[in-house]
Amino acid sequence: MHIVTEMRDSLAWTLKSERPEPAGYLKVRCRTYTQPNGKDSDWDILQGPRTVALVAFTEDGQGILVRQYRPGPGKVLAELPGGLVGPDEDVVAAAVRELLEETGFQAGTAEVVMQTFLASYATHVRYAVLARDCRKVAEPTPDAVEFVEPVTLPQDEYVAHLLGGQYTDADMGLAGLVAAGLLKQTG
């Protein structure tokens, strides 16, 4: 089995400093609510843009991942391709664009299979997209702040990786696997 989450110096970042204020990608707002019992309570709410993550398969059934450094976990992870959805951008169009930019693969088909919030304290909406029949048409063209390494895995290893949870969009991965018919939905 391929190991796709180990550190590699070419992708790892070096922590230079840390400060308490945000950089701007996500904003934290404090909302005060009056609860049913009449008491007020303060809640920190994360606000951020819409995002998309893809469970993507090549024409021959291999799963597509992108190895990249993730600042939260502090290590290189093999992630689902994806990224930000523009304010007026269609979700599927954003998914197809992100897949091409990060991996060089063009989706044969793509469909939204789930929409969810990041968490109960967030306004950030996330979308899972299933892409099939992807074919390599170009070299990756990531954004200036992205350092990525696309990888493909045989389907069984890809499923095992997604079920292993060593990536940041596990809920998106599971939704894609269910939609692809690779996991049985119960209940």
C-alpha positions, 0 to 999 in steps of 0.5 A, a space after each residue: 500500500 502507498 503511504 501518502 501522508 508522510 512528510 516530505 521536505 519539498 512540501 513541508 512548511 516551516 513555522 516562522 511565528 504565531 499571533 492571536 489575530 486572524 489573517 483574513 481567510 476566516 473571520 471570527 465574530 461574537 454573537 450574543 443571543 438571548 436564550 429561551 430562558 431569557 439569559 444572554 450567551 456569547 458565541 464565537 462564530 466562524 465566517 468564511 467563503 463557500 468551499 468544495 472538495 472532490 472525490 475524483 476517479 480517473 477513467 481507469 478507476 484510480 482515486 485522485 488526491 493532492 499531497 499538501 501541507 496543512 497548517 492546522 494539523 501541521 503536516 503534509 496530508 494527502 487531501 481531496 482536491 478542492 478549494 474556494 468557490 467564488 462569490 458568484 461561481 457555480 459549485 460544480 464549475 468551481 470543483 472542475 476548475 479546482 481539480 484541473 488547477 491542482 491536479 491537471 485532471 479534467 473531470 468527465 462528469 461532476 455532481 454535487 453529492 452533499 452540502 454541509 456547514 463546517 460546524 455548528 458555530 460556522 456559517 461556512 458552507 462546504 460542498 462534496 462533489 463526485 467527479 468521474 472519468 477524469 483524464 490528465 490533460 495538463 500539468 497542475 497550475 496551483 495558486 501562488 500560495 499552494 504547493 501541491 503534489 497530485 497522486 493517484 491510488 488504486 481504488 481499494 487503496 484510495 478507499 482505505 485512505 479516505 476511511 483512514 481519516 488522515 485528511 481534513 475533509 473526511 465528511 466530504 470523502 465519505 459522502 463521495 464514496 457513498 455516492 460512488 457506490 463504494 460504501 453502503 448507506 444504512 437506515 
